Amino acid sequence: MLTGSCHCGKASWTLQGDPGSITACNCTLCRRYGTLWAYDYEGERIALTGETASYTRADRDEPSLEILFCPSCACVLSWRSLRLRKDGRRRIAVNMRLAPPDPVQDLPIDHFDGLDTFEDLPSKGRCVRDLWF
C-alpha cells in the first residue's frame, strides 16, 4: 500500500496495490500544481482521509473534475471526476508527490498532453525520481 499526506498531516490518501505508471500532465492545472498522478476509482483502491476543500474550474461551462486539497496547508491531494461512468464508478487520481520518495521513486512516468492534443506522449524512460531529484 502506498500512502501520501499533505504538509500539515491533516489530509491523506492511500492506494492499494500496484499504481502502475505515474502520469505527468501539462494541462493548465497540473503544470501549475506540479502534480504526478496515480489513478483508480473512488471507494475502490484509493481512499482519502481528513478534511478537503475543492476547486472546480470557473472558465468551463461544464467542468469535468474537481481538485481536492487540504484547506489548512493547500497541498493538492487528488482530482475527482464530477461525473460517474456508465458503470457507476467515479474516476479519481492521487498526487504521488505527497508520498515518501523511497516507495515511489522507481515508478515509471507517462507524459500526457492535457494542454493541446489530449493524447499520451512518449514516456522517455523517466521515473519519479527523475522529476524529484
Secondary structure, DSSP 8 states (H G I E B T S, - for coil): -EEEE-SSSSEEEEE-S---SEEEE-STTHHHHT--EEEEEBTTTEEEEE--EEEE-SS-SS--EEEEE-TTT--EEEEEESS--TTS--EEEEEGGGS-HHHHTTSBEEEEETTTT-EEE--TT-BHHHHH-
